[in-house]
Amino acid sequence: MKLIKLGAAVLNQTPLDWDGNLANIRTAIKMARDENVSMLCLPELCITGYGCEDAFLSPGTQKMASDVLTELIPDTQGMVVSVGLPVFHQKGLFNAAALVVDAQLVGLTAKRHLAGDGLHYEPRWFKPWPEGKRSVASVAGVEVPIGDLYFDIGGVGVGFEICEDAWVANRPGSWLATQAVDVILNPSASHFAFDKKDVRERFVIEGSRAFGV
């Protein structure tokens, strides 16, 4: 595998603040480019903000998220960037990570395991993506693959575990590791909780050791 520089951005996003969220994402991409980052992982649902609640179900929210992604795509020239957004597909709403490569949307991975405990109500708005299923969706004006996917980016295998996906026993990383994937991105978002950062960091480190990525 060739040497790549990975970056992860932590963004202070506000639900439905389209202009502010877009500006934060663009700033993160610019900062990553200035640091010669070649692959940047942005947070889960970073276009809309994580806490949109029932507004996720609005067709206007879904369309605006797609429109913002369309605006962002040219900013990724010369980079690989993952961007989180809700995607409506085949009569269901999915929590997805879009992978944009050198200003081209190449596909979307959809979250398989939804957070539904404590303060989390993801199953109220989203459907879990079925394991192993792949489809084609129209997003940001193009037809792209969506589902339980991994990507070959210039000889580098890239897969996703979206937040809760990494917190379950049957996590996607177990399968991705058998597919010779080199990088597993973990875009995450959550409500505030004490010490959760440390727990999340431990999950990612343990997964990296277990899967050899």
C-alpha positions in Angstrom: 0.0 0.0 0.0 1.3 3.4 -0.8 1.9 6.0 1.9 -1.2 8.2 2.6 -1.8 10.9 5.2 -5.1 10.5 7.0 -7.0 13.3 8.7 -10.1 13.5 10.9 -12.0 16.7 11.5 -14.1 17.6 14.6 -16.7 20.1 13.6 -19.0 22.3 15.7 -22.1 21.7 13.5 -25.6 23.1 14.2 -28.7 21.3 13.1 -30.1 22.8 9.8 -27.5 25.7 9.8 -26.8 25.0 6.2 -24.4 28.0 5.6 -22.6 27.6 8.9 -22.1 23.8 8.5 -21.0 24.2 4.9 -18.4 26.9 6.0 -17.1 24.6 8.7 -16.7 21.7 6.3 -14.9 23.9 3.7 -12.6 25.2 6.4 -11.7 21.6 7.5 -11.0 20.6 3.9 -8.8 23.7 3.4 -6.9 23.0 6.6 -6.4 19.4 5.7 -5.1 20.3 2.2 -2.7 22.8 3.8 -1.4 19.9 6.0 -1.0 17.7 2.9 -3.7 15.3 4.1 -4.8 13.0 1.2 -7.8 11.4 2.9 -10.1 13.3 5.3 -12.8 11.8 7.4 -15.6 14.2 8.3 -18.2 13.5 11.0 -21.4 11.5 10.7 -24.3 13.7 9.4 -22.0 16.7 9.2 -23.9 18.4 6.4 -27.2 18.6 8.4 -25.9 18.4 11.9 -26.5 15.3 14.1 -29.4 16.6 16.1 -32.1 17.4 13.5 -34.5 15.0 15.0 -37.9 14.9 13.1 -36.6 17.4 10.6 -34.6 14.5 9.1 -37.9 13.2 7.8 -38.6 16.4 5.8 -38.1 16.1 2.0 -36.7 19.6 2.2 -34.0 18.6 4.6 -33.1 15.7 2.5 -32.9 17.7 -0.7 -30.9 20.5 0.9 -28.4 18.0 2.2 -27.9 16.6 -1.3 -27.6 20.2 -2.7 -24.9 21.0 -0.1 -23.0 17.9 -1.1 -23.2 19.0 -4.7 -21.7 22.4 -3.6 -18.9 20.6 -1.7 -17.7 18.2 -4.3 -15.5 20.7 -6.3 -13.7 21.6 -3.0 -12.3 18.0 -2.8 -10.0 18.4 -5.8 -6.9 16.2 -5.3 -8.2 14.7 -2.1 -10.4 11.9 -0.8 -13.1 13.1 1.6 -15.9 11.4 3.4 -19.0 13.5 4.1 -22.0 12.4 6.3 -25.6 13.1 5.2 -29.1 11.6 5.2 -30.1 9.9 2.0 -33.6 8.9 0.9 -33.5 5.7 -1.1 -36.2 3.2 -2.1 -38.8 4.6 0.4 -36.4 4.7 3.3 -34.1 7.2 4.9 -30.5 6.1 5.6 -27.7 7.6 7.5 -24.9 7.6 4.9 -21.3 8.5 4.4 -20.5 9.8 0.9 -17.0 9.2 -0.4 -15.8 11.9 -2.8 -12.5 11.3 -4.7 -10.8 14.1 -6.5 -14.1 16.1 -7.0 -16.1 13.0 -8.0 -18.7 11.3 -5.9 -17.9 7.6 -6.1 -20.4 6.0 -3.7 -22.1 5.9 -0.3 -21.9 3.5 2.6 -25.1 3.3 4.7 -25.1 2.7 8.4 -26.1 -0.8 9.4 -26.5 -0.4 13.1 -28.6 2.5 14.5 -28.2 4.0 18.0 -31.5 3.6 19.9 -30.5 3.6 23.6 -30.4 6.4 26.1 -30.7 9.8 24.3 -30.4 8.2 20.9 -33.5 7.8 18.7 -31.9 7.0 15.3 -34.4 4.2 14.5 -37.2 6.8 14.7 -35.8 8.5 11.6 -33.5 6.1 9.8 -33.6 2.5 8.6 -30.7 0.2 9.2 -29.0 -0.9 6.0 -29.2 -4.7 5.5 -25.9 -6.5 5.7 -24.5 -7.3 2.3 -27.0 -5.4 0.3 -25.9 -3.1 -2.5 -27.9 -0.8 -4.7 -27.7 2.4 -6.9 -29.0 5.8 -5.7 -29.3 9.2 -7.2 -27.5 11.6 -5.0 -26.0 15.1 -5.8 -27.2 14.7 -9.4 -25.4 11.5 -10.2 -26.1 7.7 -10.0 -23.7 6.0 -7.5 -23.5 2.7 -5.6 -24.9 2.7 -2.1 -25.0 0.2 0.6 -22.6 -2.2 2.4 -19.6 -1.3 0.3 -15.9 -0.8 0.3 -13.9 1.2 -2.3 -10.6 0.8 -4.1 -9.0 4.2 -4.3 -5.8 4.0 -6.4 -4.9 0.6 -4.9 -6.0 1.6 -1.3 -9.0 -0.3 0.1 -11.3 2.0 2.0 -14.3 0.9 4.1 -16.6 2.4 6.8 -17.9 1.8 10.2 -20.4 4.6 10.9 -20.4 5.3 14.7 -22.7 2.6 16.2 -21.4 0.2 13.6 -18.2 -0.1 15.7 -20.1 -0.6 19.0 -21.7 -3.9 18.1 -20.4 -7.5 18.2 -21.1 -8.1 14.5 -19.3 -4.9 13.4 -18.7 -4.3 9.7 -14.9 -4.2 10.3 -14.9 -7.9 10.7 -16.0 -8.4 7.1 -14.0 -5.5 5.8 -10.8 -7.0 7.2 -11.4 -10.2 5.1 -11.6 -8.0 1.9 -8.0 -6.7 2.2 -9.3 -3.2 3.2 -6.4 -1.0 4.3 -8.3 1.8 5.9 -11.6 1.7 7.9 -13.0 5.2 8.4 -15.2 5.8 11.5 -17.3 9.0 11.0 -19.1 9.5 14.3 -21.4 12.0 16.0 -23.3 11.9 19.3 -25.0 13.8 22.0 -22.7 15.2 24.7 -21.7 12.6 27.4 -18.8 12.6 29.9 -15.8 10.4 29.0 -17.4 9.3 25.7 -14.5 10.5 23.7 -12.2 8.1 25.6 -14.5 5.2 25.0 -14.8 5.9 21.3 -11.1 6.3 21.0 -10.6 2.9 22.7 -13.1 1.2 20.3 -11.2 2.6 17.3 -7.8 1.6 18.6 -9.0 -1.9 19.5 -10.6 -2.4 16.1 -7.5 -1.3 14.3 -5.4 -3.8 16.2 -7.9 -6.6 15.7 -8.4 -6.0 12.0 -4.9 -5.0 11.1 -5.9 -1.8 9.5 
